[in-house]
Amino acid sequence: MPQNFPQEGFVRLPQILSVIPVSASSWWRGVKSGKYPGPVKLSARTTAWRVADIRQLIVSLSEKMEG
């Protein structure tokens, strides 16, 4: 996990893509299919994800790679 990744709060898509190596379009397809967590609208033009959801996703993906 990068040093600048927050412990709590919200993160925007560029921060997520810096730790999960997929393209933005692949990310959005994964959100639509339920593979990745859904976003939270913070305002009309601001979409973010809960850090806790992203951290849980990273743990889940790591476990799949190990198993």
N, CA, C and O atoms as a Tinker XYZ file with bonds, in Angstrom:
   268  protein
     1  N      0.852000   -1.176000    0.000000    73     2
     2  CA     0.000000    0.000000    0.000000    64     1     3
     3  C      0.899000    1.240000    0.000000    63     2     4     5
     4  O      1.778000    1.368000    0.852000    81     3
     5  N      0.683000    2.142000   -0.941000    73     3     6
     6  CA     1.521000    3.347000   -0.973000    64     5     7
     7  C      1.396000    4.174000    0.300000    63     6     8     9
     8  O      0.368000    4.150000    0.977000    81     7
     9  N      2.457000    4.901000    0.609000    73     7    10
    10  CA     2.483000    5.718000    1.812000    64     9    11
    11  C      1.393000    6.786000    1.815000    63    10    12    13
    12  O      0.871000    7.134000    2.874000    81    11
    13  N      1.045000    7.310000    0.639000    73    11    14
    14  CA     0.074000    8.398000    0.578000    64    13    15
    15  C     -1.376000    7.915000    0.521000    63    14    16    17
    16  O     -2.290000    8.730000    0.400000    81    15
    17  N     -1.597000    6.608000    0.607000    73    15    18
    18  CA    -2.962000    6.089000    0.593000    64    17    19
    19  C     -3.542000    6.264000    1.991000    63    18    20    21
    20  O     -2.960000    5.775000    2.959000    81    19
    21  N     -4.681000    6.953000    2.120000    73    19    22
    22  CA    -5.215000    7.262000    3.450000    64    21    23
    23  C     -5.681000    6.034000    4.219000    63    22    24    25
    24  O     -5.975000    4.992000    3.635000    81    23
    25  N     -5.742000    6.176000    5.530000    73    23    26
    26  CA    -6.224000    5.106000    6.397000    64    25    27
    27  C     -7.745000    5.058000    6.444000    63    26    28    29
    28  O     -8.332000    3.996000    6.651000    81    27
    29  N     -8.378000    6.204000    6.253000    73    27    30
    30  CA    -9.842000    6.272000    6.292000    64    29    31
    31  C    -10.306000    7.435000    5.437000    63    30    32    33
    32  O     -9.497000    8.234000    4.966000    81    31
    33  N    -11.602000    7.525000    5.240000    73    31    34
    34  CA   -12.167000    8.600000    4.433000    64    33    35
    35  C    -12.522000    8.108000    3.047000    63    34    36    37
    36  O    -13.035000    7.002000    2.875000    81    35
    37  N    -12.243000    8.947000    2.056000    73    35    38
    38  CA   -12.611000    8.657000    0.675000    64    37    39
    39  C    -11.414000    8.836000   -0.234000    63    38    40    41
    40  O    -10.505000    9.612000    0.063000    81    39
    41  N    -11.418000    8.115000   -1.343000    73    39    42
    42  CA   -10.386000    8.255000   -2.364000    64    41    43
    43  C    -11.046000    8.393000   -3.725000    63    42    44    45
    44  O    -12.133000    7.868000   -3.969000    81    43
    45  N    -10.363000    9.111000   -4.604000    73    43    46
    46  CA   -10.847000    9.298000   -5.963000    64    45    47
    47  C    -10.225000    8.229000   -6.851000    63    46    48    49
    48  O     -9.303000    7.528000   -6.434000    81    47
    49  N    -10.723000    8.106000   -8.058000    73    47    50
    50  CA   -10.304000    7.050000   -8.968000    64    49    51
    51  C     -8.789000    7.026000   -9.245000    63    50    52    53
    52  O     -8.212000    5.938000   -9.236000    81    51
    53  N     -8.120000    8.149000   -9.486000    73    51    54
    54  CA    -6.670000    8.064000   -9.730000    64    53    55
    55  C     -5.895000    7.417000   -8.575000    63    54    56    57
    56  O     -4.923000    6.698000   -8.809000    81    55
    57  N     -6.315000    7.666000   -7.348000    73    55    58
    58  CA    -5.654000    7.036000   -6.199000    64    57    59
    59  C     -5.883000    5.527000   -6.215000    63    58    60    61
    60  O     -4.975000    4.753000   -5.913000    81    59
    61  N     -7.087000    5.117000   -6.563000    73    59    62
    62  CA    -7.399000    3.682000   -6.618000    64    61    63
    63  C     -6.567000    3.009000   -7.697000    63    62    64    65
    64  O     -5.980000    1.950000   -7.472000    81    63
    65  N     -6.518000    3.628000   -8.866000    73    63    66
    66  CA    -5.791000    3.022000   -9.979000    64    65    67
    67  C     -4.286000    2.997000   -9.744000    63    66    68    69
    68  O     -3.567000    2.282000  -10.442000    81    67
    69  N     -3.801000    3.763000   -8.776000    73    67    70
    70  CA    -2.378000    3.711000   -8.446000    64    69    71
    71  C     -2.037000    2.469000   -7.631000    63    70    72    73
    72  O     -0.868000    2.089000   -7.554000    81    71
    73  N     -3.044000    1.822000   -7.014000    73    71    74
    74  CA    -2.784000    0.616000   -6.221000    64    73    75
    75  C     -3.429000   -0.632000   -6.822000    63    74    76    77
    76  O     -3.043000   -1.751000   -6.482000    81    75
    77  N     -4.402000   -0.453000   -7.706000    73    75    78
    78  CA    -5.035000   -1.583000   -8.389000    64    77    79
    79  C     -4.787000   -1.377000   -9.885000    63    78    80    81
    80  O     -5.375000   -0.485000  -10.495000    81    79
    81  N     -3.918000   -2.200000  -10.474000    73    79    82
    82  CA    -3.464000   -1.949000  -11.849000    64    81    83
    83  C     -4.467000   -2.366000  -12.921000    63    82    84    85
    84  O     -4.289000   -3.379000  -13.598000    81    83
    85  N     -5.518000   -1.572000  -13.060000    73    83    86
    86  CA    -6.479000   -1.762000  -14.148000    64    85    87
    87  C     -6.723000   -0.400000  -14.786000    63    86    88    89
    88  O     -6.405000    0.634000  -14.197000    81    87
    89  N     -7.281000   -0.402000  -15.977000    73    87    90
    90  CA    -7.611000    0.868000  -16.625000    64    89    91
    91  C     -8.892000    1.431000  -16.018000    63    90    92    93
    92  O     -9.642000    0.725000  -15.345000    81    91
    93  N     -9.120000    2.696000  -16.265000    73    91    94
    94  CA   -10.340000    3.334000  -15.753000    64    93    95
    95  C    -11.585000    2.658000  -16.321000    63    94    96    97
    96  O    -12.557000    2.444000  -15.597000    81    95
    97  N    -11.563000    2.324000  -17.598000    73    95    98
    98  CA   -12.741000    1.674000  -18.192000    64    97    99
    99  C    -12.955000    0.284000  -17.613000    63    98   100   101
   100  O    -14.097000   -0.132000  -17.420000    81    99
   101  N    -11.881000   -0.440000  -17.334000    73    99   102
   102  CA   -12.015000   -1.753000  -16.685000    64   101   103
   103  C    -12.562000   -1.599000  -15.276000    63   102   104   105
   104  O    -13.374000   -2.407000  -14.826000    81   103
   105  N    -12.115000   -0.558000  -14.579000    73   103   106
   106  CA   -12.620000   -0.308000  -13.227000    64   105   107
   107  C    -14.130000   -0.087000  -13.264000    63   106   108   109
   108  O    -14.875000   -0.692000  -12.492000    81   107
   109  N    -14.574000    0.788000  -14.173000    73   107   110
   110  CA   -16.004000    1.098000  -14.238000    64   109   111
   111  C    -16.825000   -0.124000  -14.643000    63   110   112   113
   112  O    -17.940000   -0.302000  -14.153000    81   111
   113  N    -16.290000   -0.976000  -15.534000    73   111   114
   114  CA   -16.984000   -2.226000  -15.868000    64   113   115
   115  C    -17.097000   -3.106000  -14.633000    63   114   116   117
   116  O    -18.136000   -3.725000  -14.400000    81   115
   117  N    -16.018000   -3.164000  -13.830000    73   115   118
   118  CA   -16.034000   -3.950000  -12.601000    64   117   119
   119  C    -17.022000   -3.413000  -11.575000    63   118   120   121
   120  O    -17.662000   -4.185000  -10.861000    81   119
   121  N    -17.146000   -2.103000  -11.500000    73   119   122
   122  CA   -18.133000   -1.492000  -10.595000    64   121   123
   123  C    -19.534000   -1.878000  -11.049000    63   122   124   125
   124  O    -20.377000   -2.266000  -10.240000    81   123
   125  N    -19.773000   -1.767000  -12.352000    73   123   126
   126  CA   -21.100000   -2.077000  -12.893000    64   125   127
   127  C    -21.471000   -3.545000  -12.670000    63   126   128   129
   128  O    -22.632000   -3.861000  -12.407000    81   127
   129  N    -20.486000   -4.441000  -12.777000    73   127   130
   130  CA   -20.761000   -5.871000  -12.624000    64   129   131
   131  C    -20.785000   -6.312000  -11.158000    63   130   132   133
   132  O    -21.212000   -7.428000  -10.858000    81   131
   133  N    -20.333000   -5.452000  -10.245000    73   131   134
   134  CA   -20.294000   -5.805000   -8.831000    64   133   135
   135  C    -18.965000   -6.385000   -8.378000    63   134   136   137
   136  O    -18.810000   -6.749000   -7.212000    81   135
   137  N    -18.010000   -6.474000   -9.286000    73   135   138
   138  CA   -16.681000   -6.988000   -8.932000    64   137   139
   139  C    -15.942000   -6.015000   -8.007000    63   138   140   141
   140  O    -15.217000   -6.434000   -7.105000    81   139
   141  N    -16.134000   -4.714000   -8.242000    73   139   142
   142  CA   -15.503000   -3.671000   -7.447000    64   141   143
   143  C    -16.579000   -2.894000   -6.696000    63   142   144   145
   144  O    -17.731000   -2.861000   -7.130000    81   143
   145  N    -16.219000   -2.270000   -5.577000    73   143   146
   146  CA   -17.224000   -1.532000   -4.789000    64   145   147
   147  C    -17.774000   -0.324000   -5.543000    63   146   148   149
   148  O    -17.104000    0.273000   -6.386000    81   147
   149  N    -18.998000    0.007000   -5.212000    73   147   150
   150  CA   -19.645000    1.153000   -5.831000    64   149   151
   151  C    -19.164000    2.464000   -5.239000    63   150   152   153
   152  O    -18.695000    2.510000   -4.101000    81   151
   153  N    -19.282000    3.523000   -6.013000    73   151   154
   154  CA   -18.836000    4.837000   -5.563000    64   153   155
   155  C    -19.875000    5.536000   -4.692000    63   154   156   157
   156  O    -21.017000    5.096000   -4.557000    81   155
   157  N    -19.432000    6.632000   -4.114000    73   155   158
   158  CA   -20.284000    7.523000   -3.333000    64   157   159
   159  C    -20.205000    8.888000   -4.011000    63   158   160   161
   160  O    -19.112000    9.386000   -4.280000    81   159
   161  N    -21.349000    9.488000   -4.285000    73   159   162
   162  CA   -21.360000   10.835000   -4.855000    64   161   163
   163  C    -21.205000   11.838000   -3.718000    63   162   164   165
   164  O    -22.099000   11.981000   -2.884000    81   163
   165  N    -20.067000   12.532000   -3.686000    73   163   166
   166  CA   -19.837000   13.539000   -2.654000    64   165   167
   167  C    -20.471000   14.875000   -3.031000    63   166   168   169
   168  O    -20.824000   15.672000   -2.162000    81   167
   169  N    -20.609000   15.109000   -4.323000    73   167   170
   170  CA   -21.306000   16.288000   -4.834000    64   169   171
   171  C    -21.727000   15.956000   -6.264000    63   170   172   173
   172  O    -21.489000   14.848000   -6.745000    81   171
   173  N    -22.340000   16.902000   -6.929000    73   171   174
   174  CA   -22.823000   16.652000   -8.285000    64   173   175
   175  C    -21.697000   16.225000   -9.236000    63   174   176   177
   176  O    -21.927000   15.453000  -10.167000    81   175
   177  N    -20.483000   16.731000   -8.996000    73   175   178
   178  CA   -19.376000   16.434000   -9.902000    64   177   179
   179  C    -18.227000   15.686000   -9.239000    63   178   180   181
   180  O    -17.146000   15.580000   -9.818000    81   179
   181  N    -18.443000   15.171000   -8.046000    73   179   182
   182  CA   -17.367000   14.483000   -7.326000    64   181   183
   183  C    -17.806000   13.084000   -6.925000    63   182   184   185
   184  O    -18.753000   12.903000   -6.160000    81   183
   185  N    -17.096000   12.101000   -7.459000    73   183   186
   186  CA   -17.343000   10.698000   -7.147000    64   185   187
   187  C    -16.117000   10.157000   -6.423000    63   186   188   189
   188  O    -14.983000   10.422000   -6.824000    81   187
   189  N    -16.346000    9.404000   -5.364000    73   187   190
   190  CA   -15.242000    8.837000   -4.596000    64   189   191
   191  C    -15.659000    7.470000   -4.069000    63   190   192   193
   192  O    -16.814000    7.064000   -4.192000    81   191
   193  N    -14.694000    6.772000   -3.478000    73   191   194
   194  CA   -14.941000    5.462000   -2.880000    64   193   195
   195  C    -14.485000    5.490000   -1.439000    63   194   196   197
   196  O    -13.539000    6.196000   -1.092000    81   195
   197  N    -15.154000    4.727000   -0.604000    73   195   198
   198  CA   -14.751000    4.617000    0.800000    64   197   199
   199  C    -13.421000    3.869000    0.878000    63   198   200   201
   200  O    -13.260000    2.810000    0.272000    81   199
   201  N    -12.478000    4.425000    1.625000    73   199   202
   202  CA   -11.172000    3.780000    1.782000    64   201   203
   203  C    -11.342000    2.373000    2.339000    63   202   204   205
   204  O    -10.653000    1.451000    1.900000    81   203
   205  N    -12.238000    2.193000    3.286000    73   203   206
   206  CA   -12.447000    0.867000    3.880000    64   205   207
   207  C    -12.853000   -0.148000    2.818000    63   206   208   209
   208  O    -12.400000   -1.292000    2.860000    81   207
   209  N    -13.696000    0.244000    1.868000    73   207   210
   210  CA   -14.110000   -0.660000    0.796000    64   209   211
   211  C    -12.936000   -1.032000   -0.102000    63   210   212   213
   212  O    -12.803000   -2.187000   -0.507000    81   211
   213  N    -12.085000   -0.058000   -0.415000    73   211   214
   214  CA   -10.937000   -0.313000   -1.288000    64   213   215
   215  C     -9.908000   -1.189000   -0.571000    63   214   216   217
   216  O     -9.342000   -2.102000   -1.173000    81   215
   217  N     -9.670000   -0.917000    0.695000    73   215   218
   218  CA    -8.731000   -1.754000    1.454000    64   217   219
   219  C     -9.240000   -3.199000    1.537000    63   218   220   221
   220  O     -8.458000   -4.143000    1.418000    81   219
   221  N    -10.536000   -3.366000    1.740000    73   219   222
   222  CA   -11.122000   -4.710000    1.781000    64   221   223
   223  C    -10.970000   -5.403000    0.422000    63   222   224   225
   224  O    -10.677000   -6.597000    0.362000    81   223
   225  N    -11.168000   -4.658000   -0.659000    73   223   226
   226  CA   -10.988000   -5.206000   -2.003000    64   225   227
   227  C     -9.548000   -5.665000   -2.206000    63   226   228   229
   228  O     -9.317000   -6.737000   -2.767000    81   227
   229  N     -8.580000   -4.873000   -1.762000    73   227   230
   230  CA    -7.173000   -5.233000   -1.928000    64   229   231
   231  C     -6.865000   -6.526000   -1.169000    63   230   232   233
   232  O     -6.165000   -7.396000   -1.687000    81   231
   233  N     -7.380000   -6.653000    0.045000    73   231   234
   234  CA    -7.181000   -7.886000    0.828000    64   233   235
   235  C     -7.790000   -9.073000    0.083000    63   234   236   237
   236  O     -7.173000  -10.133000   -0.026000    81   235
   237  N     -9.002000   -8.882000   -0.427000    73   235   238
   238  CA    -9.692000   -9.950000   -1.142000    64   237   239
   239  C     -8.915000  -10.370000   -2.385000    63   238   240   241
   240  O     -8.756000  -11.563000   -2.643000    81   239
   241  N     -8.432000   -9.398000   -3.153000    73   239   242
   242  CA    -7.660000   -9.715000   -4.362000    64   241   243
   243  C     -6.354000  -10.416000   -3.986000    63   242   244   245
   244  O     -5.932000  -11.335000   -4.688000    81   243
   245  N     -5.714000  -10.008000   -2.912000    73   243   246
   246  CA    -4.466000  -10.641000   -2.462000    64   245   247
   247  C     -4.704000  -12.093000   -2.083000    63   246   248   249
   248  O     -3.905000  -12.969000   -2.414000    81   247
   249  N     -5.808000  -12.343000   -1.388000    73   247   250
   250  CA    -6.128000  -13.715000   -0.970000    64   249   251
   251  C     -6.380000  -14.598000   -2.188000    63   250   252   253
   252  O     -5.991000  -15.766000   -2.192000    81   251
   253  N     -7.022000  -14.061000   -3.219000    73   251   254
   254  CA    -7.281000  -14.836000   -4.436000    64   253   255
   255  C     -5.980000  -15.187000   -5.135000    63   254   256   257
   256  O     -5.848000  -16.271000   -5.702000    81   255
   257  N     -5.010000  -14.263000   -5.097000    73   255   258
   258  CA    -3.724000  -14.506000   -5.748000    64   257   259
   259  C     -2.926000  -15.559000   -4.998000    63   258   260   261
   260  O     -2.199000  -16.341000   -5.610000    81   259
   261  N     -3.056000  -15.585000   -3.679000    73   259   262
   262  CA    -2.307000  -16.538000   -2.864000    64   261   263
   263  C     -2.912000  -17.939000   -2.934000    63   262   264   265
   264  O     -2.202000  -18.941000   -2.850000    81   263
   265  N     -4.229000  -17.990000   -3.087000    73   263   266
   266  CA    -4.933000  -19.275000   -3.028000    64   265   267
   267  C     -5.104000  -19.910000   -4.298000    63   266   268
   268  O     -5.681000  -20.994000   -4.374000    81   267
